[in-house]
């Protein structure tokens, strides 16, 4: 596995940020999260970069949190501060003045799906499997997924996918309005770069103003919703349902939740 969990390069005024843990389907641990935060910030600040492409090395975009480090916290850090730190990536994606195009294939799970949802556009391959499976673990999305997904597919369907954790295929993503372009897997990166080049050829200040104008309609609600997600998941970490869900998964049995 490469020593660099995040690779960055520029090409034709396009900043390309690649999650580079292919053996783990680009699942994120703390060093990878910190490197991604830094990379997006550097691209946002680079005057030579006009558009950002966010992608994954190997077969997948990003499988969310690395299951081998689930539940781990830096010493002395509580749930609230830990989740708030993780949310910094989403805030940086949402606040980035430059358009971000996500090139998605394979796994886009949990936080990985939320990275794609926070992007401005999504190019998706048929192999994509997108989901917010946190409820299976007795939790809920905590990086804006309940909010960004709703802006694309509406209230009822967002509730369905959040309440069930069900996966969305690439074809379903196109039908639902999540995938802005659906192309073959081997064309996902090429298509994302094609779109990026089109945008990069336009006046940079106009492009950034256009993004801000469109985003002002919903960005405030997304931010407020993320704060509610932060409060909700902090409470859920201490709940009986969370403990039972984790125990059931460990014991490979059906969970037995108490009646409410």
N, C-alpha and C positions, 0 to 999 in steps of 0.2 A: 504494500500500500504506500502511496506517495506521502512524503513528509508534509506536503502543502495541501491542507484540506480545501483551500480555495485558490483557484488559478485566475489570474487577471491578465488581460492584454488589450491593446487597442488596435483598431483597423478601420481606416476610412472614417474617422471621427466617431467610431462606435466602440464603446467600452464593453468588453465581453467578460462576464463574471461566471466562472464555472465551479460548481460544487464538485469536489474531487475526492470522493470516497466511494468509488464504483463497486468495490467488494461488499460494501454495506448498502448498496442502492442509494448512496449519498445521504444516508441517515446522519443526523447531526449530533455531535457531542459539544461540550462547552468550548473547546478550542476552535472547532469549526464555526460555531455561532459567533464567537468573537471575531474570527477572521472574515466572516461574511459581513458583519457590521462594519468593519474597517474598510473592506473592499468597496461596498456600496457608497460609503461616505467619501472615499477617495475619488471614485468616478464622478460623484455629484459635484465635487469641488474642482475637478480637472477642466480647465477652460477648453481643452482640445476635444473633450468628449461631449457629444450632442445627444446621443441615444445610448441606452444600456440594454444589452441582451443578457438575460439570466437563464442559465442552462445547467445541466448536469452531465458529468462524464459517464460513459458507459450506457447501460440500458435504461436507467431511470433518471427522473428529474430530482426528486428528493423524497425519501421514505419517512420524513419526520424525525422525531427524536430517536436516537439510537437506543434500542431496547436494552442493550447491555448496561446502560447508565440511567435507566428510568428510575426516578425516585431519589437519585443522588443529588446532594446539595453541597456547596462549599461549606466548610466548617463555620458554624455561627450564623449562617444565612437561613432565614425563615422562608416559608412558602411564598408570602406576599412579595418580598424583595426578590426572590428567585424568579418568579413569573414576570414581575415588572422589568427585570433585567432582560429576560428573553424577549419581551415585547418591544425592546428598543429596535430590533431588526425591522419589525413591521412599521413602526413609526418612521424609521429611516426610509423604507421603501415608499410609504405613503407621502412623506414630506419631500422626497427627491424632486427637484424642479424639472428634471429631464425625464422623458418618457422611458418606461421600462417594458421590454417585451420578453415574456416568459416563453421558452421553448420547452414544451412538456411532452415527455413520453415515459412509458413505464410507470413506476410508482410515484404518486404525488399524494402523500398521505399526511394527515394531521397538519403539523406546521409546514411541511412541504407544500401541501395544497394551499395553505394560507399564504405562502410566498407568491404562488401563482395568482391567487385571487387579488393580492395587493398590487400586482403589476398592472400596467395600463392596457396591455393586450396579451392575448394568449394564442400561440400557435401550438396545436396539439396533434399528436400521432394516434393511430388506432389502438396502440398498445397501452395507452394511458389508463391508469386505474386511480381515480381520485376519490378521496374519502376524508371525512372527519369522524374517526372511529372512537373518539374520546369517551363517549358514553358507555362503550363496552368495558372500559376500565374504571367506571364509576365517576368519570369527570365530564367536562365539557370543553369545547374549543376555547383557547385563551389568547389567541393572537389575531383576533378580528374576524375569524371565519363566520361567525353567526351574522355579522354585519355585512361584510363584503359579498358573501354568497347571496344574501337577500336582495342586494341591488341588481343582481343578474337574473335570478330565477323566481323571485317573489317570496312572499311570506310562507305560504302553505308548503311549497316544495322544500324551502330551506328548513322548515321545522321537521319535515319528514326525514331528510338526510341527516340532520343533526340528532334527531331523536332515535334513529335506527343505526346510524353508522354505516349505512349501505354504501357500496362503492359505485362510482359513476365511470362508465367506459368512455373512450374517446368519442365514439359515435353519439352516445347519450349526451356528452358534454356539448357537442355541436347542436343537438336538438334543443337542449335546455338554454343555450345562449352563453355557456361558459367558454367554449372554444370559439374564438373569433375566426380562426382558420383551422381546418382539419386536412392534413396532408399525410402521406405515407411516412413511416417512422424515419426512413433514411433521407427524407426531405425536410424534416422539422427544423434543423439548424439552418439549412439553406434558405428556407422561407422566412425564418425570423430575421436573418441577415438581409434578405431582400427588402423586407418592410423597413428595417432599420436604416438602410441606405436611402430609401425614398424619403424618409423623414429627415435624415441628416442632411439631405440636399436642400432643405428649406431653411429660411432665415432662423437661426437658433433662438433669438429673442421671441419671435412670433410663436415658435413651437412651444416654448416654455409658458408663454402667456395663454396659449390655447389650452394647454393642460390645466393650468390654474383656473381658467374660466369654467371648464367642464367640471372639474373636481369640486369647485366651491358649492355646487348643488348638494353634495352628499358628505363631504369630508368631515364636517363637524359632527354629524351623526355617527360616523364610523368611529371617531375618536371617543365619543361618549360611550359608545357600545363597548369598545375595548376596555374602558375603565370598569364597566359593569362586569365584563368577563373576568377581569382581574379579581374583583371582589368575590364573584361567584365561585371561581375555582379555589380561591384561598379558603372559603368556607367548606367546599366539597372535600378538600384534602383531609378534613377532620370529621367527615360524616361516616355514619354506619354503613351507608350504601357503598361508599368508596372502599371501605375495609372489606365488605362482603364481596364486591366485584373482584377485587384483587385476590382474595382468598380462593374464590371459585376458579379463577383462571389458573392459579398456582396448583390447585387440586384437580384441575381438569374435570369440573362438574358444572352443573347449572347453578347459577346463583339463587339464593333464597332470601329475597328482600322482605323486610317486615312491612305489613300493611300500614298505610298512612291514613 
